[in-house]
């Protein structure tokens, strides 16, 4: 077995499979060699792009020996079965939140799969991601969190400055998002924008509210830029959503300007085009490459790119806050740190 990275030709071919010639110029078929099969399969399972790999294999864009093709199809079917379990949890959570009158919307995995991919089965996922209206944050924690493992100071910091919380329900994760990110770009966000207009789709005869396409794209850009090691799946989400109607992309840019997050969006788009080797003449990436990024934003982006620890990322919020809010932020961060050491 050889070392496999994000730039492996088979992984790149899988991640951009099905985007269409407007984004991805035609490339010659790539061959998955014997020595790379196991690592490529492992990577695709972890990054949840095995459905794209299988579809690319069936279309002839990726050449795989017959015995390995069967294993890849098995990987895809196992991933689909896991998605069914996650969506069953989603339906139960949706029923509870609706009963309790909580305002929420689905984002990322299942929402992008159902609303943005031509076949939902191509976008695998392993958890439920919900954006919660800020006024309902305390209510959702009471509704869903049966075991209060998070301390009061940590909860207070999250409510005022944080990204959200992850709950374990039936051995699966439910990520509750209060913001799209912690730190500089999180405290600038105007999350009420996300609830002005919602999309929806149906799972098991239940209507599931989801972020609108422009907000899904904005969230995908935040995840691709600020999500640690986002993987090819995150870049594919960005590219998939760029394929939405032009007015969706324009509305996303308007929100990014209001949130003072154009640096996040521009970085995500340029990175997506580089990782997926998309058409460099596309107007979206040309516009992104021309976005000026100030020194303070650049420093914050570098923290997220080079340091995966929570504290340095959270501290990028300090300079983005008005002077009168900075002492409160520092106090809240100190109290949370002390609580974590107990």
N, C-alpha and C positions, 0 to 999 in steps of 0.2 A: 504494500500500500504506500502511496505517495501522499505528501502533504496537500490538503485541499483548502483553498482560501475562497473568499467571496468572489474573486476574479476568475475562478475556474470556468472555462468556456461553457461547460454543461450547465453549471449553476446560473450563469448569466443568461444563457439561452432559455432556461426554464423560467427564470424570474421575469423575462420580458415577453414570454410566449403569449400570443393572442392580443397584443396591444395594437396591432395594425400598422400599416406602412406610414401613416401620418406621424407616428412617434418613432417607430423602430424600422429603419430601412431593412430590406430583405438581406438576410445573412445566409451563407451556405450552411447546410446541416452540420452538426457537430457529433462526434462519436464519443460515447462513454466507454473508455477503455477498461479492460479487465482489472487493472491494478487500482482503479479509482472507484469501483462500483460501491464498495461497502461504505467508504467515507462520504461519497456523494449521497447515498441513501440516508446515512445518519444525519448529515447536514440538512437535507431536505425535510426530514422528519422533525428535527429540532426547530428549524426555521418555518415549518409548516407551509412549504412550497411544493410538497410532494404531489399535490394535485396538478400543479402547473407542469411539473416534470413528466407526470404520466400523460397529460394531454399533449405536451410537446412531443413525447415519444410516439403517441398514436398518430400525430399529424405528419410525422417524418422529419421534423426539425431536429430531433435528437435520436441518433441511432444507437440502439442497445441490443445486445445479444438476447435471444429469445428467453433463455433461462433467467436472465436478470430482469427482463421486462416483466415477467410474471411476479417476481418479488416486489418490484416497484408498484405494480397494480395492487398487490396485497397491502403494501404500506399505505397506499391511498385509501383503500377500503377501511383499514383500521382507523385512519384519521377521520374518515367520515362517520364511523360509529362513535368515536369520541365526541364529535360535534353534535350528534344527536343527543347525547347525554347532557352536554352543556346547554343545548337549546331547551331541553326538558326542564332544566333548572331555571333558565330564563323565563319560561312560561310561569313557573311557580312564583318566582320573585316578582314578575310583572303583576300577577294577581294580587299579591300582598301589598305592593306599593300602590296600586290603583285603589284597593280597598281602603288604604290609610290616607288617601288623598294627597299623595306625594307627587310633585312634578319632577319628571325624569325623562331621559331619552337615551336610547342605546347608541353606542358609537363603536368604531373600529370593527373587529372581526366579523361577527354575524351581520351587522348592519351593512358593512361594505360588501360582503359576499352577496347578500340578497338584493341590494339596491344598485350596485355598481358593476359587478362582474356579470358577464353573459350567462354563466352557469355558477350558482352559489357554491357548488361542490368544489370549485377551483380554489376558493378562499377558505382554508382550514383555520381553526382557532381553538383555544384551550381554556378560555375563561369568558366571563361576562363583564363587559365594560359599560358602565352607566354614568352619564353626566347628571348630577343632581342639582336642582335649583337651589341657589344659595340660601334662600329663606326656608327651605325644607331640610337643611343639612342635619340639624339636631333630630328632627323627626325621623329621618331615614335611619339614623344610627339606632334609635330606639326601636324602630320597626324590625330591623334585620339583625342587629348585633345582640345575640343572646349572651355571649361571654365578653365582658368588658376587660380585655387584656391591655388596652391602651390607656395610659395614665391621663389624668385630667389636664396636665400642662401640655402634653403632646397633643391631645384633642384640641385644646385652646389654640395652640400654634397652627395646627392644620386649618382650623376654621378661619383664622385671620390671614394666614400667609401660605398655607400648604397646598399640595396637589390633591390629596384625598387619602382614602384608606382602603386596604384590602381585607375583605372578610373571607373566611373559610366556611363554606356551606356544603354539606354532603361531599367532603373531600375535594371540592372544586372552589376556584377563586371567583369572587365577585368584587371587581374593582370599582369603587365609588369615586368618581372624579368631581372635585369641587372646582378645580382649574386644570388646564392642560399641562401645566408644568409647575415646579417649585422654582423659587428664585426670581431673578430680574424680570423675566418675561411673564411669569405667572402673576405677580402682583400688579402688573400693568393691564392684565386682561379684563375685558368687559363681558363676563360670562352670561350676562342677561341677554346678550345678542343671540345666544344659542337657542333661546326659547321663544324667539319672535315668530318663527315658522318652523314646523317640524315635518319630516316625512314619516311614512309608516309602511309596514309590511305585515304579513300574517304568518304566524307560526302556530300550528295546532289549533286553528280556528280562533286564535286570539290576535288582536291588532297590537303590534309592537311599535311604539313611537321611537323615532330615530332622528338624530341630527339631520338638518338639511344638507344638501350636497356641498354647498360652500363651507359650512362648518365642519363637515367630515373631512374635506380637503385641508382646511386649516389645522384640524387636529392631527391629520396624517403628517403634515409638515412639522408640527411641534414634535411629534414622536420621532420622526426621522432625524431631526436635528438635536433634540434634547433628551432622547430616550436611552442614553447610554450606548449599548451596542445594538442598534436597531435591527440589523440583518437585512437581507435582500427583500424580505416580505414587506418591510416598512417602505422601502423605495418603490416596490411594485404598487402599493396602495396609493402613493403619491401620483405615480404615472397613470394608474387606472382612473383616478379622480380627475386628473387633468384632461382626460378624454371626455369629461362632461361638457354640456353646452357652454359656449364662451362666456355667457352672462354669469354662469356659476363661478368661473375662474375670476372674472372681474369683481364680483361681489366678495369673493374671498380676499382679494387684494385690498378692497375697501376696508374690510374688517381688520386686516393686518395693519393697515395704516392707523386706524383708530386705536388699536391695541399697542401701537408702537412696536410691532413685531415683524416688520418687513425684513429685518435681518434674518430672522428664523425661517421665514418662508423662502427667501432668496437662497439661503444656504441649503435648505432641503431640496429645492428644485435643481440647483447646480449639482449637488451630490447624487441625486437620482439619475440625472443624465449621465454622470460619470460612471456610476456603478453599473447601470443597465446598458450603457453604450448606445444611447438613443441618438436621434437625429440632432446634431448640434445647431442646425439651422432653424429649429422649431422656435416660433416667436415667444413662447413661454419661457424657455431657458435663456434666450437672448435678453428678454426683459429682466429676468432674475439676475443675470450676470452684470447688469448695469445698475443695480440697486446699490447706493452708497451705504457702507456699514461703518458707523462711527467707532471711535476707539473704545468707548465704554461697552458698547454692544459686542465688539470683537473680543474684548477681554472676557466677558461673560460667556460667550460662545466657546472660547478656548477652555474655560473651566469645565463645561459640560463635555467637551470633546476629549479632555485629557485627565479628568478626575471623576471617577464614578461614585465617590463618597457623598453622602447626603449633605453633610455640614457645609463643605465648600460651595456646593451648588445652591443650597438655601441662602448662604450669605451673599450671593450675588444680588439679592433683593435689596440690600441695605441702600445702595446708591440710587436705586430707582424710587425709593420712598421719599416723600416730603420730609424736611428736617424735623417737623414736629412729631412724625410717626417713628422716627428712628430709635429713640430711647425705648419705646414700647416693644419694638421688634427685637432689640438686643436683650431686653429683659425676658421676653417670651422664649427666645432661643436659649438663653442661659438656664431658665427654669426647665425647659425640655431636656437639656443636656444633663442637668442634675438628676432629673427623674429617671433618665435612661441608665444612670450609674447605680441606682438603688437595687 
